Structure formats: structure tokens, C-alpha cells
Amino acid sequence: MAKIDNAYQYFLATYGKSLGANRYDSHKSSDLKKVYSRIVKTNRDAPLYKINFDGDVKNFAIDLKEQSRAAQNVVSSLSSDDGNIESVFYKKIATSSNEDAVQIRYIGDDDVDGTTSFTVGVKKLAQPQVNTGSYLAAGGHDFEEGSYSFDLDTNSKSYEFQFNVNYGDTNSAVQSKIARLVNTSNVGLTASVIRNRQNQTALQLVSKATGLSENEQSLFRIQSGSAWNELNTLGIAKISSPASNSSFTLNGTEHQSMSNTFTINRDFEITLAGTTPEDEPARIGFKPNTEAIADSVEELLQSYNGFIAVGQKYSGSHSNTQLLNEVSGIQRNRADDLFGIGIRTNEDGTLFLDRDVLTQSVQGPDAKKTFKILNRFRDELSREANKTSVDPLNYVDKITVEYKNPANTFVSPYASSIYSGLLLDLSL
């Protein structure tokens, strides 16, 4: 199982924490049909080949696949029904004068008055409930061998957890075992084993939810099942830090919220991330159109640069420059046009934006030409993202075993299945 372990460990370590919900990761049935059609075409034309998976080939494929996904999401966010990027660029983008404390996202209609503004002052963030257990000698043996259980009660459900203590299990081993049990049970808690300066360990449980309603005393309760002594030794039934609501002001009027993320008038999604000075609340408004356009163009450039970074990272290890040649060709073919609207090239082949030049371009008489150039750049980046997403292993060194008969081709599922196989045991 070494192959599956290596692939999973790299994927989770590199991308696990960043796999948050993104509305562009969900698709309509028509989108899935397009993906299916691209897979069928790729499989019909692909020859039979063998790949040597030694070295960093698996890492390269995973990096390329994730970069393709990120680029597709950026392209989707800058695409409209008519395919014209200009209308997307003029979408309203909210801004906060204090992003460290108040983060803002506009989710309303684009016909809102662009002069709308208000203030948000943050006095206190909403907090989760924390149960910190007793600190025990990490290498001690305070638990007898046997099978035990305890009950977890939330305000909507009850759960029973069962765990075994094996002969020779240390205190930290038992705590880690329970932490893994809680984390894999999807009950709205995260568990970890913490350590103090005396090298003692304790089991800590933290609720994913924050805040309390008026009729709630706690978010979760731990009670003994068949493990009263063991639960008492663990000490996780005690609340070390109760859940609490956020406290903030909206245009000077005080409010509370059970969560640090909430909406205002269904137009603004607010996320409280820190407190603000009492006399200096965060001011919420809209970015000027030219600034919003520049931000969107820089997102496109970051996606392009992500492909360049992946290609450069692995080009020396398996001597395959196909990815670099394809992606850099997007810039080479339109170098003069891109330069004219403020998109410059670094020595390493990545792109950066001269915001002043872009602003002049979108405000000048040739604004339509500027948006046409950006349309083409977005579309070419989209084609590259779609291509690499379907078959990332097309860009690694491989040995061609047999070409398909051009007069009698048929669909084979194996070309794009090899990437999925990275996360399976290849010895099966």
C-alpha cells in the first residue's frame, strides 16, 4: 500500500487545508457532459503507453490536476452567458478598510448603488466550545486493558463512542486513539492531543460551531457510558472555554451573532476575523470599477503563473517541457497585444500587471480592443486548463507501446483512469 499512502499523504499535506467549498466546483449536468465528451475524445486518440512512477511523477500529476482545477474556477468566475468578459469585469466588488478584522464579499445584484457604504466595528468574535481534558504523563499507563464507551450529546443528536485499550497502550496512545475516532466521525467536533511544558498530554475537543442561542447552555456534553473511571481520568467532560456569541456594531448600533460569518440584507457576506479599535470601525464600500478590473486580471495572471510554476518545478526531474511550451505559447502568441494593455513578462516567464497601463486601456478609446484581448487570453487559458485536467499524465515521460489504428479507433477508459489509479493500490 506504499503507493496509495504516498499519493494520499502528498495530496492531503499539500492541498487538504485549502479544499474549501467553492461554488465553481459544483456543476450542472450540461457541464459534466462536456467533461465526459473531452474524456471520450482523449481516450479515443490516446495511444497505449507505460509510465514509470518512480520519483516525483505522482506529485507532478497531482500538482497539475489541482492547478487545472484552480484555473478552471477562475475562468468560470470571469465568464458570462454571452461569453464576453467585459460584463463580468464590471461586477460589483465590495471592499473593507480593515481586511484583518472584517472581510467582505458582495453577493447581491449588480444593479445596486455603487456608492453604498456602512461601518462594522468588532468588539468580540464568536467562540467555539472547548473541552480540555486532564494532563497525564504521556508515557504513563492510567488505563486498564478493555473495551469502553462514552456518550456525546449535542443539541440535536446523541452519539456513542466505543474504544479499546490494548495491553501496553500509553496515555498518549489512548488519547490519540479517541482523537482519531472523533475526527473521523463527522459529529461537528475536532479533537487533538495537546502537550504542556512538563511533557504531559491532554485530549482537547473543540466544536466547529460557535455561539449559543438564548435557551442553550452548551454546544455538546460528554457523559459516561461504560467508562466512568476512564472518562474521569481523561477529564474531557469539563468545559474549559464555553461557546460565546460575537459582538459588533453596524453603523454604530450594537448587534450579536452566533457565527462570525453572516449576511446583511442578503447583499453582503461578512466574516469577522478580528477586533477593531473602538473609535475606528471598518468601512465597507465598493471598489472602483478600474480597481475591480485590475484585481480580476491579476487572478487570471496568477492562474497562468501557476501552470508555469508547476512546469518549471518538474521540468528538470523528468525532462519533459511539453507543459511549459504549451502554456508559455499563450503569452508568446499574443505578446504585443498583452504588453499593450499592461501585462508584462518576468525573466522567469511569469506574468505581472502594470495596473496604471491597464486602467488607461479600459478607460481609453480602445477599451473594446482591450476586453477583446483579455477575452482571448482567458479562453486560451481555459482550453489549457480543460486539457490538462482531463489527462495530467499526458505531460510526463512515458513509453508508447502501441498507436491506435487511425481507421478503426475505439474509446478506451484507461488514459484518464491512470491518474485516478494514483490514489489506488497499483498492485491490484
Secondary structure, DSSP 8 states (H G I E B T S, - for coil): -HHHHHHHHHHHHHHGGG----GGGS--HHHHHHHHHHHHHHHHH--EEE----TTHHHHHHHHHHHHHHHHHHHHHT--TTS-HHHHHTS--EEES-TTTEEEEE-S-TTS-TT--EEEEEEE--BEEEEE---EETT---S-SEEEEEEEEESS-EEEEEEEE-TT--HHHHHHHHHHHHHTTTSSEEEEEEE-TTSEEEEEEEEEEE---TT-S-SEEEEESS-HHHHHHHTTTS-SB--B-EEEEETTEEEEESSSEEEETTTEEEEE-S---TT--EEEEE--HHHHHHHHHHHHHHHHHHHHHHHHHHHHHH---HHHHHHHHHHHHTHHHHHHTTEEE-TTS-EEE-HHHHHHHHHSTTHHHHHHHHHHHHHHHHHHHHHHHH-GGGGS--EEEE---TTS----SHHHHHHHHTTS-TT-
